[in-house]
């Protein structure tokens, strides 16, 4: 989805078997993260994303991490535990979901949504500087 548009709602099963929908987080600032366990750049980003989650979760920030490689679903939860990330991990309902619904061509890809579910920013988070910019965007959205 383009910046300024409302993200498509979805209902996906998380890595622990519970149903999660994007709409259940309306009223919160949400990062929708598309990743997969054997993605090196994704693993590089996880500490920065977790740092933002730790900092802003209590203020109304949530992260939904969508594993885009269905054949790696079994590795997703162990990878998240190994990387010490505790945000929500979900599986795709079918192998084409990310490409079809979000036009995801690769990972990592992110959409930062405001409290109304609109795409505000598509962050790239790969070092301290980009992580700080990402955190500033979250702060601005939380204040709105």
C-alpha positions, 0 to 999 in steps of 0.5 A: 500500500502507498503512503497515505492509504489505509493498509488492508486488514488481515486475519493471520495465525500467529506462531503460537496458533492464535488468530491475529487481525490488523484491525484489532490494533486500531488505536495503536501505532503498528509496524507491519514487518515482512521478514523470513528466518534465513534473511540476513538483513532481517536478522540485522534489523531485529535488535533495532526493531526490538529496541523500539518495541521495548521503548514504545510498547507501553505507549501504544506501539505494536509490531506484527512480523509476517514470515513471508517464506511459508516453508520456513514457518517452523523456523520462525518462532525459534529464530525470534526466540534466539534473536530475543524478540518478543513482538507478534510473529504471524504466518501467511495464509497462503504463499502469495499473500504478501505479494498479492495483498501488500505487493511485497517483492522481498524482505525486509519490508516495513509499513508503519501505520498510524492509529487509524491504520494508514501507512505513514512511513516505509522505514528501512532500519539497518543502522543506528541512524535509520533506527533513530529516524524510525523511532522519531516517526513512532514518537510523532505518531504516538503524540497524534 
